[in-house]
């Protein structure tokens, strides 16, 4: 036990400041993605029951999203018989991929929130937010490896009164198949399957007219004009060869894994690219960022290109990459541009800015790729898709033979390309392009553990020279007792000799310090369960229990008796 004397407490929901060496996260566009296996205490919960909070002087709910995944056979996704080759894919009850057989948050599902929503680490007495199941909290410490800045997000199980979206919708995605609902109207054996689908946020909009055909891009960030700057996101063997393109891919067999619109991100994933029916692309749409992952699964091919062909509305923008830091104007007039293995690209102008990072992952040799750039309003090469121009046609190009990547035939290799676009305001610089790629290639790290809510016992002793209070269990700091939430605490008043205990005042947490809303207890021992912060006052008084006015009356009577005896002696 600890004996406490008088002290004053001033903790009302204030967070402890971050240590001097820590800085708030500056990743305003980047997600934090966790697997269910990373947060085992939440596994088994319904996705609708997991909520997230930041702490900024108090608890603030933030949006969080769980995306269910499953192992699925590629044949099943085509609404056909299994072929014995599977992949881990996002589940969707509205496609032939189907719902996750485990409807709860399981080990291979993904949980995502935005780094920008991370807050401070709660200080002592922060407790838990309302609307959550007590003791269900998980602390996620998020660190930016580039500058060591730190933020915290807290995951809880809701008691049913909260929604995971926290009233937010960062990006809206609409899958609109023109012939009707996906099942049974999508033709998996042969296209086309015309769409009018789009993803829209406060920072950008992009449009699809078929599975592989992405043909519009508007940037809205920071005063951008918002015009459509994209002719096509092109996929070719090489420029001028029309045997394979995003059009031929869409006109052949193909199918969707998922089309999902969530509060944090939207998902669009499909497969089928002519003689590569298992070649797959995944779009992840965030508020100001879009990630496009392409998994090549096809027989041996001569090369592959992933290019942006901008529209005439992009004229006047400047194109940069890490090999051309001086930039060239996109105007339909040919330029001399250095080529090589680039890591990032950017176009910027009054129309807005598009910052693009490229990453490849492969086990084939050679594992190199190259860049391509052409700006020509009267190109000599046949334009297989889109308009007749090449305005800033640019991107990554695996410019050598690619061995078999189809897992149905052995041996096979893997080749994955990640293209990450950040949509930003006009006037971005090469430093921004470099930073974007660095942030993509250095994702944030996390440390995950249980969140243990603490409660502060605010104990004030009145007339502390006349007594003290014993506290059990012993607090970490007798001057500022802090306990895990739910801790039973026993307070025992210990008056000094010739002094006595007056009373306890247990204040209503809704009316701190207001005696009019306090509960009184005159017993020496007081028992509390700290389910929240508690404010208690202990008061001692003079004497051994006789009220002050009774002691004064006895003194006056004694004085009177002495006076009477003295008077009778001299009579």
N, C-alpha and C positions, 0 to 999 in steps of 0.2 A: 504494500500500500504506500501511497505517497500522501504527505500532508501538504495541503496547499494553503497559501495565504492569499491576501487580496491581490487582485489583478483586474485590469480592464481589457476587454476584447473588442476588436474592430474588424471582424470578418463577416461580411454580409454576402456573398456570392462573388467575391473578387478572386480572379485567377492569379496564380503565382506567375510572375513574368518569366519568359524564356531566359535561360542562362545567357550571359553576355556573348558567348561565342555562337549562339544559335540565331538563325535568321528565318523569317517566314518564307514559305515556298513561293517561288516566282513562276511556277509552271502553270500558266493560265489556260493552256490548251490541252494539257496532257491528262490521260486517264490513269487510274491505278486499278489494275486488274488482279484479283486474287482467285485462286482455285478453292473449291470447298475444302480440299485437304489442308489448306493453309489455316482454316478457322474451324477446327473439328468440333468446338463446342456449339457451333451453329448448324452443323450437319444434322439433317433430319427435320429441320424446321420447314414449314411451307414458305416458298419464296415471298409470299405476301406478308409474312410475319417478321421479316428482317428489315430493320430500319437503321438509319445512320444519323449521327449528330456531330457537329463541331462545337467547340467551347470558345466563346469570345466574351468573357465576363458573365456568361450564363450559357445555358444549353440552347442551341439552335439546330433544328432538324435540317438535314440536307438530303438531296435525292440519292438513292442507291438502287441498283438494278441487279437482279440475278438472271443469268441466261443459262438455261438448261442445255446440257450436251449429252450425247449418247454415241455409242459405237453402232455404226450402221453400215450395212452392205451396200455397195454402189448400185448393184442390180435392183435392190428394193427402192432406192431413190428414183429409179426410172420406172417404177410401178411394174417391175418385172421380177423374175426369179433371182434369188441370190447367186452371185458369181464367185463367192468365196474370198473376195477382197473387201476389206472394211476400212473405215476411217472414223476418227472422232469428230463429230460434226455438231453444230447447233441444231437442236431439236425444234420441230414445228409441226403441230397437229394439223395444220392447214396445207401441208405438202405430203408427198409420199414418204418423206423421211420419217414423219410421225413424231408423236410426243415422246418425251423421255419416259421409259417404263417406271422410273422412280420419280414421282411427282414432287418429292421434297428436294431440298437443297442437299445434293450429294457431293461426293469427293471430287468428281470431274466437272461439275458445273462451275461457272464463272460468276464472280461478284465484282461489280465495277462501280467506282465513284470517281469524281473529278478531283485532281490535286488541288485546284483552286479553292475547293470547299474545306480543305484542312484548316484546323484552328490551333489554339493553344492547348497546352496540357493543363487540365483542371488542377487547381490548388486544393489544399485541405478544406473539407467542408463543402465541396461542390456537389456531393451527393449524386443522384441519378436524375435524368430528365423525367418528367411526367409522361405517362402513357407507355412505360416499358415494364417488363417483368424484372423484379428485383434480382440482382445477382447475375443477370444474363450478359453483362457488358463485356466487350472485347476492345482492347486498345490496339490501334494500328498506328505505329510510328512510321511516318513517311519521310525519307531522306533523299534530297537531290544530290547525287554523287558529284555533280559539277561544282557546287559551291557549299556543300554541307548544310544547306538550309533544311529546316525540320518543320513538319506539321503533324497534327494528330487528328485522326478520325476515330469515332467510337461507334461500334456496332452493337445493337441490342435486339432482343426479341420484344415486339410490341405486345401489349395486353389486349390488342384488338381495336384500339382507338386511333391508331396512326396508320397512314398509308406510306409505303416506301418511296413514292414519288415526291413527298413533302410539298405537294402543290406545284411542282416544277415540270417543265418539258423542254429540255435543252435543244432537242432536234426532233423534227417531225418527218416521218417517212410514210409515204403512201405507195403501196404496190397496186397498180391498176392494170390488170390484164383486160384488154379491150373486149375479149370474147366472153368474159365472165369470171367466176371464181376459179381458182387454180385447179381444184378438184371439182368436176371432172373435165374441165375445158382446156387444160394445157396439153399441147401435143408434144409428148416427150420423144416420139420417134422421128419427127421431122418438123422444122419450123417453116415459116416464121411464126412467132407468137407475139404480135404487136402489143406494146404497152404504152401507157402514159403515166409513168412512175416518177416520183421525185423525192428528194431529201431536201429539207428546208430548215434553216436556223436563222438567227439574227445576223449571222456573218456570211452566209452563202446559200446558194441553191444549185442543185445539179439534177439533171433529167436523164431518163432512160426511155428509149423507144422500143427496145427489145433486150433480150438477155444480156448480150455483150455490147449493145450499142448505147454508149453514153455520149450525148450530143449537145448538151447545154451546160453552161457554168456561169453563174452570176455571183459576183463578190459584193457584199453589202457592208463590210467592215469599215468603220472609221471614215465615212464620207465618200466611199467608193461610188462610182456612177451607177453600178449595178447592171451594166449592159452584159449581154451574153457574149463571152469572149472565147467560147470553145466551139470549134467545128466538130471534131471527133477525138475521142480517146481511141487511138488506133492500135491494132494488133496485127502485125505483118511478119512474114518471113524476111522480106526486104522490100524497100521502097520500089514501087512499080510492078511488083508481082501480085496479081489479084487472085491467085488460086487459094490463098488463105488470108482471111481478114476477119474483123469483128462481124461483118455481114455474113460471110460464109459460115462462121461459127454459129451465129444465131439461126441461120436457115437450116442447119443440120440438127441431129438429135441432141437433146439436152434436157436438163431438169433443174429445179430449185431444191436446195436444202432448207432454206429459211428465208422468210420475209418477216421482220419483226420491228415494231416501233416501240421504243421504251423511253423512260424519262431521262436517262443518261446518254444512251446511244441507240442507234438503229442498226439492224443487221440485214444484209442482203448477200446470199451465197448461192452459187449455181455452178453447174458443170456442163461439159459437152462442147468440144471444139473440133468438129470434123472427125478426123481419124484419131483424135485424142478424146474419146468420150468421157474419160475420167479426169481430164484437165479441169481444174477448179479455181474459181475466183471468189474471194470473200471481201465484201465492203463493210467497213465499220465506220459509221457516221457519228461524229461527235459535234459539239457545239461550234467549234471553229477549226476542226481538224477532220480529215478523212483518211483512213488507212485502207489501202487496197493490197491484198495478199494474193498472189497467183501461184498455184501449185501446178507445174507442168508435169503431165503424165501422158506421154505419147511415144510412139516409136522414134527411131533416129530421124532427126530433121537437120536441115543445113544451118539454120540460125533462127533467132526470134527477136522481134522488136516490140517495145512498149513505149508508145509515143503520144504526146499531146500535139494535135494540130489545131492551132488557134484560129479564130474566125477573123474576118476583116475588121470587126469591131475592136479587136485587140491592137490595131495599128496605133503607133505612138508609144506603146509600152517598151520597156527595156528588158532584154533578156540577159541573164547572168548565169554562170555556173562557177564551180571552184577552179576551173581551168581558164575562165574568161572573166576576170574580176573587173575589167574595164567596161564590159557590157556592150551590146549592140542593139540598135533600134529595130523593133519589129515593124516593118513597113512594106514588106513584099519586095524589097530590093536585096539581092544576094549580098552576103557578108562573108568575110574570111574569119572563121572561128576555129580555134584549136579544139581538137578532139582527143579523147582519151577516156580513162576510167574515172568518170565523175562520181562524186558522192552527193552533190546537191545542185539544184537548178532554181531559178526564180524569174518570174516576170512581174514587173511593177509599173504602175502608171496611175493616171487618174481613175482608171477602171478598177483599181484595187491591186492587191499583191497576192500572188500564189507562190508559196515556198514549198519546194519538193525535195524530199530526201529519198535516196535509193539505197537499198541493201539487198544483197544476194546471199543465199545460203545454198551450198551444193557440195556434193562429194565427188563430182566428176573432175577430170583434169583434161585440159586446162580449166581453171575456175575463173577466168577473166571475162570482162565485158567491156564494151566501148560506148561512146556517146555518138549521137547523131544530131545535126542541126541543119535546117534548110529554111530560108526565108525568101520566097519567090512567088510573086503573083502570077507568073506565067511559067510554071515548072515544066521541064521536059519529061519528067517521069509521069506515067499514068497515075491519076488519082482514083484509086479503086473504090474509095468510099468518101462520103461527105461532099464538100464543094470542090471546085476546080483549082483551089489555091493551096499554097504552102506558106502560111503565116506563122513563122516561128516554130515550124515542125521540129520537135525536139524530144529527147528522152534517152532511154537506155537500150542497148543493143548487144545481145550475145552474138558476136559476129564470127563465130566459128561453128563447126559441126557439133551437134549435141547428141550424145549417145542415147540409147533407149531409156526413157524415164517412166514407162508404163509398167506398173507392178504385176500385170498379168503375164509378163514375159521376163524371164531371167537370162542374164543378169540385168538389173535395172539400177539406175542412179536417181538421185533426187535433185530437183532444182526449184527453188522458191525465190520469188522476187517480192520485196516489200516496197511499195511506193506510198509515202506519207505526205499528204498535202496540208499545209496550214494556210488558212484564208485570213488575210490581214489588210490593214489600211494602206492607202497609197504611200509611196515614198520609203519603202523598206530598203535596207542597204545590204551589201555583201556580208557585213557582220551579222545581220539577222539571218541570212541564209546559212552561214556557218553555224550559228547558235542553234538553229532549227535542227540541222543534221546532228549536231552534238547531243541535243536533248533526245532525239529519236534513238540514237545509238547508245545512249547512256540512260536507260529508263530508271525510274526511281526505285530505290530499295525500301523494303519494309521490315519492321520488327513487330511481331504480333504476340500479344499476351493478354491475360485476363485483366479487365478493368475492375479494380477494387474501390468501390465508392467509400469515401470517408466522411465522418461526421465530426463536427467540432463541438466540444462541451465548453460553453462560455460560462465560467463560474466566477461570480463576484462575491467576496466576503465583506460584509458590513461589520465594522468594529473588529478588525482583524487582530488587534492587540488583546482581545478578550477571548479568542478561540481560533481554531483552525478546522479544516475539513480533510478527512481521510478519503482518498479515492481508490477504488478497487474495481478493475485491475489497474495496475500502475500505468500511467500514460507515458508516451514517448517524451513529452515535455510537460512538466507540472504547471508551467505558466500558460500553456496553450494545448490542452489535452485534445488529441485527435485519435479517433478509433475507427476501425472498419464498420461500415453500416451494419446495424443489427446487433451490435455488441451490448450486452447487459452491463450496466455500471452501477455500483453501489457507492453512495455518498454517506459518510457518517460524520456528524458534527461532534467536535471535541472541545467543549468550553474549558477555559483555564480555571484555576482555583478561584473561588469567590465570584465566578462569573457563570452565566447560564446561557443556554441556547434559546433564541426567540422563535424563529420560523424559517422555513424555506419558501421562496417564491419561484414557481415554475412558470415561465412566461410562454404565452401562446406564440408560436413561430410566425403567425400572421400579424402579430402586434408586438414586435420586439421592443423590450424595455417599458412596456405599458402595464403598470401594476393593475389597471382596471380590467385587464384581460389575462391576469395571472392566477394560477391555482396555488393555494396556500397549504402547507403541511407543517405541523409543529413537532412531529416525531424527530428523534435524533438521527434516525436512519432513513434514507431516501433511496429507492431503487428506480432506475430508468433503463429503458431499452432505446438505444440511439438509432432509430430508424431515419432520423434526420438531425440537423443541427439543433442543439438544445441550449437554452439560456436559463441559468439557475442562479438565484441569489440566496446566500446564507447570511442570517443576521444574528449576532450575539448581543447580550445585554449585560449590564452591571448587576452584581448580586448573585445570590444562589438560587434564585427563582422567585424571590419576593418582588412584587411590582414596586417600582420606585416610589409611588405616592404612599404605599403602606409603610415602607421603611422610613419615610419622612414623618409620618404620623407617630410611629413608635419613638422616634427621636424626640419629637416635641413632648410626648407624654413623659419621657424620662427626664427631660429638662424641667418640666413642671414639678415632678416629684422632688427633685433636688432643691428647687426653690422653696417648696413647702417646708422641707426639713430644715433648711437654713433659717427660715423665718421663726419657726417654733423654738429654736435654740436661744434666741435673744429676747424672748418674751419674759 
